[in-house]
Amino acid sequence: MRRKFIIALFISISIALIFFLQPKISSLLFSQKRERLLQDFIAYIQKDKNVSMKTYWEFREFYSPGTFIYEPTGLRLKKSETIPSYDIFLDPFQEFTPILFFKSPHFTSIGGITEQKSLSSAETFSMEEIYMNSSNAIFYKTKDNRTILFMIKPLDEVVMANGFILQNEDILNSKKMWFEIAIIH
């Protein structure tokens, strides 16, 4: 009887340690962990003056694990899945083809292909705090406490961060760029 108790206790403690120490699970459970990850990400970007795709993808996955929808020919998203106002940073004459949608309880993003080489200047009407404002990344906090990131990156940087996404040779051989919109809530 005592042996069964010790085994059950050992298994319970092991499961609890795995559950609470595994970074992806702990960030879903503890808002303090997410806040620390976000503050570390903001500090990294402000120090480096750049948004690395690899660092961004790692942050997104550890901040709030979720699911991807990938469609190399272009996504057809439901109205409730779209992210409004991305067009304020794109030239209206440039096409944007979303091919990757990420959704989790605390993070939503859309990535895709555009011919635009840089972001348009940002209007500051809804920005509470600006973390970065450059020609290839605009990162800020809104007055309603959401953190928003818009960025344009060369496709080769996206391939280095996550090569399986862009396996279409026509896209890779084009002179197009990757446009990403992220809302952290």
LUMFI-372260 format. One line per field, with one value per residue (C-alpha): chain; residue in one letter; x, y, z. Coordinates in Angstrom, 1 decimal. Layout:
N
chain = (A;...)
res = (A;...)
X = (X;...)
Y = (Y;...)
Z = (Z;...)
This chain:
185
chain = (A;A;A;A;A;A;A;A;A;A;A;A;A;A;A;A;A;A;A;A;A;A;A;A;A;A;A;A;A;A;A;A;A;A;A;A;A;A;A;A;A;A;A;A;A;A;A;A;A;A;A;A;A;A;A;A;A;A;A;A;A;A;A;A;A;A;A;A;A;A;A;A;A;A;A;A;A;A;A;A;A;A;A;A;A;A;A;A;A;A;A;A;A;A;A;A;A;A;A;A;A;A;A;A;A;A;A;A;A;A;A;A;A;A;A;A;A;A;A;A;A;A;A;A;A;A;A;A;A;A;A;A;A;A;A;A;A;A;A;A;A;A;A;A;A;A;A;A;A;A;A;A;A;A;A;A;A;A;A;A;A;A;A;A;A;A;A;A;A;A;A;A;A;A;A;A;A;A;A;A;A;A;A;A;A)
res = (M;R;R;K;F;I;I;A;L;F;I;S;I;S;I;A;L;I;F;F;L;Q;P;K;I;S;S;L;L;F;S;Q;K;R;E;R;L;L;Q;D;F;I;A;Y;I;Q;K;D;K;N;V;S;M;K;T;Y;W;E;F;R;E;F;Y;S;P;G;T;F;I;Y;E;P;T;G;L;R;L;K;K;S;E;T;I;P;S;Y;D;I;F;L;D;P;F;Q;E;F;T;P;I;L;F;F;K;S;P;H;F;T;S;I;G;G;I;T;E;Q;K;S;L;S;S;A;E;T;F;S;M;E;E;I;Y;M;N;S;S;N;A;I;F;Y;K;T;K;D;N;R;T;I;L;F;M;I;K;P;L;D;E;V;V;M;A;N;G;F;I;L;Q;N;E;D;I;L;N;S;K;K;M;W;F;E;I;A;I;I;H)
X = (0.0;2.8;4.7;1.6;1.3;4.9;4.6;1.4;3.0;6.1;3.9;1.8;4.8;6.4;3.2;2.9;6.5;6.2;2.9;4.1;7.7;7.0;7.3;4.4;2.0;3.1;2.5;-1.0;-1.7;0.1;-0.5;2.7;4.8;3.2;3.8;7.5;7.9;6.3;8.5;11.6;10.5;10.0;13.3;15.1;13.5;14.3;17.9;18.5;16.4;15.2;12.6;14.3;11.8;13.3;13.0;9.4;8.3;9.8;8.2;4.8;4.9;6.0;3.8;0.6;0.8;-1.9;-2.8;-1.8;-3.8;-1.5;-2.6;0.1;-2.3;-4.0;-6.3;-10.0;-10.7;-14.0;-14.9;-14.3;-10.8;-9.5;-7.3;-8.7;-6.7;-3.6;-4.1;-3.2;0.5;0.4;0.3;-3.2;-1.8;0.3;-1.3;-1.2;-1.9;-2.3;-1.1;-0.5;-3.0;-2.1;-4.7;-4.3;-6.0;-3.7;-2.1;-3.5;-1.4;-1.6;1.4;1.6;3.3;3.4;5.5;5.8;9.3;8.6;5.7;3.9;4.3;2.1;-0.7;-0.3;-4.0;-4.5;-1.0;-0.5;3.2;5.5;8.2;9.6;8.7;10.9;10.4;10.2;8.5;5.9;5.4;3.2;0.6;-2.9;-5.1;-7.2;-4.1;-3.4;0.1;0.3;3.2;3.4;6.5;7.8;10.8;12.7;11.5;15.0;14.8;11.4;12.8;15.7;13.2;10.7;11.6;8.6;6.2;7.7;8.3;6.7;9.5;7.5;7.2;10.8;12.1;10.0;11.1;8.3;8.4;6.8;4.2;3.2;0.5;0.3;-2.1;-1.1;-4.0)
Y = (0.0;2.4;1.5;2.4;5.7;6.6;5.6;7.7;10.6;10.4;10.3;13.2;15.3;14.5;15.4;18.6;19.6;18.9;20.8;23.9;24.0;23.3;26.8;26.6;25.3;27.7;30.7;29.6;29.3;32.3;35.8;36.9;34.5;36.0;39.5;38.7;37.1;40.2;42.6;40.6;40.7;44.4;45.0;42.8;44.7;48.1;47.1;45.4;48.0;45.1;42.3;39.0;36.6;33.7;35.5;36.6;33.0;31.7;34.5;33.8;30.1;30.4;33.4;31.6;28.3;28.0;26.6;27.5;27.6;27.5;27.9;28.7;30.0;32.4;32.2;32.7;33.8;34.3;37.8;37.0;35.8;38.9;41.5;45.0;48.0;46.3;48.2;51.5;50.4;49.1;51.0;50.6;49.7;46.8;43.4;41.4;37.7;36.2;32.6;31.9;32.5;31.8;31.8;31.2;32.5;35.5;36.0;36.4;36.9;36.8;36.5;36.7;37.9;41.5;43.4;46.4;46.9;49.0;50.1;53.4;55.8;55.1;57.3;57.7;58.1;54.8;54.3;54.5;53.6;53.1;50.4;50.6;52.6;52.0;51.4;47.6;47.3;49.2;47.8;49.6;49.3;50.6;52.6;49.5;47.6;45.4;45.1;45.3;44.5;45.1;44.1;43.5;41.2;39.7;36.1;34.7;35.8;34.1;30.9;30.9;31.2;28.7;27.1;24.7;27.7;28.9;25.8;27.2;27.9;30.6;32.6;32.1;33.1;36.3;39.7;39.7;40.4;38.9;41.0;40.0;41.5;40.4;41.3;40.3;40.5)
Z = (0.0;0.9;-2.3;-4.4;-2.6;-3.3;-7.0;-7.3;-5.5;-7.8;-10.9;-9.7;-8.9;-12.3;-14.2;-12.2;-12.9;-16.6;-16.7;-14.9;-16.2;-19.9;-21.4;-23.8;-21.2;-18.5;-20.7;-21.4;-17.7;-16.2;-17.5;-15.7;-17.8;-21.0;-19.8;-19.1;-22.5;-24.2;-22.2;-23.1;-26.8;-26.7;-25.0;-27.6;-30.5;-29.0;-28.3;-31.7;-33.7;-35.8;-35.7;-36.5;-38.1;-36.1;-32.8;-33.7;-34.6;-31.3;-29.3;-31.0;-30.3;-26.6;-25.9;-26.8;-28.7;-31.3;-34.7;-38.3;-41.5;-44.5;-48.1;-50.6;-53.2;-50.8;-47.8;-47.9;-44.3;-42.6;-41.7;-38.0;-38.7;-40.6;-39.0;-39.8;-40.8;-42.2;-45.4;-43.7;-43.9;-47.5;-50.7;-52.1;-55.5;-54.1;-53.8;-50.5;-50.6;-47.2;-47.1;-43.3;-40.5;-36.9;-34.1;-30.4;-27.2;-26.9;-30.4;-33.9;-37.0;-40.8;-43.1;-46.8;-49.9;-51.2;-53.8;-51.5;-50.2;-47.1;-44.8;-45.3;-42.4;-39.4;-38.2;-34.4;-33.6;-31.9;-30.6;-26.9;-26.9;-29.9;-29.5;-33.0;-36.1;-39.2;-42.8;-42.3;-38.8;-36.9;-33.3;-30.8;-28.0;-28.6;-26.3;-25.8;-24.5;-27.6;-28.9;-32.7;-35.0;-38.8;-40.6;-44.1;-44.6;-47.5;-48.3;-47.7;-44.0;-43.7;-45.3;-42.8;-39.9;-41.1;-44.5;-44.8;-45.2;-48.5;-50.6;-53.7;-56.2;-58.0;-54.8;-53.8;-57.2;-57.3;-56.0;-53.5;-49.7;-46.7;-44.9;-41.4;-39.1;-35.5;-32.7;-29.2;-26.8)
